[in-house]
Amino acid sequence: MTYTHKTITELRHSSPAQAEFYQAVEEVLDSLGPVLESNVIYQRQAIIQRIVEPERQLMFRVPWLDDNGNIQVNKGYRVEFNSALGPYKGGLRFHPSVNASIIKFLGFEQIFKNALTGLPIGGGKGGANFDPKGRSDNEIMRFCQSFMSELYRHIGPTTDVPAGDIGVGAREIGYLFGQYKRLTGRYEGVLTGKSLLWGGSLVRKEATGYGAVYFADYMLNARDDSLKDKRCLVSGAGNVAIYAMEKLYQIGATPISCSDSAGTIYHSQGIDLALVKQIKEQQRGSLIEYLEVHPGAEYTPVADYPTDGHAVWRYAADAAFPCATQNELTKADAESLMAKGCQLVSEGANMPSTQDAVDVFIDAQIAYGPGKAANAGGVATSQLEMAQNASMQKWTFSQVDQQLQQIMKSVFVTASETADEFGQHGNLILGANIAGFRRVADAMIEQGVV
């Protein structure tokens, strides 16, 4: 029985009904065969058995009062997965799809993503099955205060430093931080993604999207090419997608799509980014409003998506940037992208491609940047925010952006060189998984059986 099969079998028994978590573990373990066979110490130290089990899992109820005076109850989570390299670091997601499986897959991915940055941060993730959409600011404030009234016991600037994720932006971080400060009496860098007014970092909002584009350009540079003049499909319309599109324009590429939970916009002339920012960041509206200004653009509602995938990936383009959510890009989507000449996929979201889709990319030998490498810019800049908070300094946009570029280059070089070391040139998913694993595993061994 292989390591992967044995581990997944054990997880299905000890952690039942967690499909996304099994998928994330299987994807990593499938890459680790060569390093496990060549380093028996990892087997003797039971590293696999230890690394797939979180150090701590927190689940708690979140009661709060809506505007009609009714009591609502949601479920909150924080999975502190691995602290071998530093305090737990990873975002909070507020979305109705959140459950234990999703939080554990995200936390597991975070271990290796954070390790790849080379920064002193461990892996964790959290959130709640709360939907901020359609809720008033006061309802969101009351929910965040209730959520933090439990979470504050378990976090701290050298213990566990949450950030934002889907459904958790600057507004939510503000309410969470305010309640933490009220409960503890401490003003400290316990959350990242804060407002620039009170300890936030420049570039943090842009970092994940910018980083995915920097990583993509490094992949193409290694093939004597670049993103300049490339036509690019982007999914999503949150921070990651918006700032991936912004950076694509800045380096001379053209984003031609974006999407939200209701549908997909395709604009062959190039997405009107200022309009998308207005709709999403200011009005918190739907992308269908884009047609009011650009009636010539194409809009596909979710009801008209292909049954085997997502409308956004059925257009022709040179590059694709999945920036929405997990498993949004299927095998059929991947085959459509390849048939229409796509040369690159750089994942801005966490595990946005199904395993069957990843296999298509690997077989086609395109430039493929897995999420744990390509979207590491967000958490890397969060750590830079932590550094600024700890030293009570504020760095310029240029300073942070330059560090972000260097970190993304280092992530690419590390993954690429590790792939070469194991005879898998260009296979960045194998390179990223092995490089991240070795750094965490070696630290765990040095710290003993804890």
Sequence and secondary structure as in RCSB ss.txt:
>XXXX:A:sequence
MTYTHKTITELRHSSPAQAEFYQAVEEVLDSLGPVLESNVIYQRQAIIQRIVEPERQLMFRVPWLDDNGNIQVNK
GYRVEFNSALGPYKGGLRFHPSVNASIIKFLGFEQIFKNALTGLPIGGGKGGANFDPKGRSDNEIMRFCQSFMSE
LYRHIGPTTDVPAGDIGVGAREIGYLFGQYKRLTGRYEGVLTGKSLLWGGSLVRKEATGYGAVYFADYMLNARDD
SLKDKRCLVSGAGNVAIYAMEKLYQIGATPISCSDSAGTIYHSQGIDLALVKQIKEQQRGSLIEYLEVHPGAEYT
PVADYPTDGHAVWRYAADAAFPCATQNELTKADAESLMAKGCQLVSEGANMPSTQDAVDVFIDAQIAYGPGKAAN
AGGVATSQLEMAQNASMQKWTFSQVDQQLQQIMKSVFVTASETADEFGQHGNLILGANIAGFRRVADAMIEQGVV
>XXXX:A:secstr
  HHHHHHHHHHHHS S HHHHHHHHHHHTT HHHHHH HHHHHTTHHHHHTS SEEEEEEEEEE TTS EEEEE
EEEEEEE SSSSEEEEEEE TT  HHHHHHHHHHHHHHHHHTTSS  EEEEEES   TT  HHHHHHHHHHHHHH
HGGG BTTTEEEEE TT  HHHHHHHHHHHHHHH      SSS  GGGT  TTHHHHHHHHHHHHHHHHHHTTT 
 STT EEEE   SHHHHHHHHHHHHTT EE EEE SSEEEE TT   HHHHHIIIIIS   GGGHHHH TTSEEE
EGGGS TTS GGGGS  SEEE  S TT B HHHHHHHHHTT  EEE  SSS B HHHHHHHHHHT EEE HHHHT
THHHHHHHHHHHHHHHT    HHHHHHHHHHHHHHHHHHHHHHHHHTT TT HHHHHHHHHHHHHHHHHHHT   
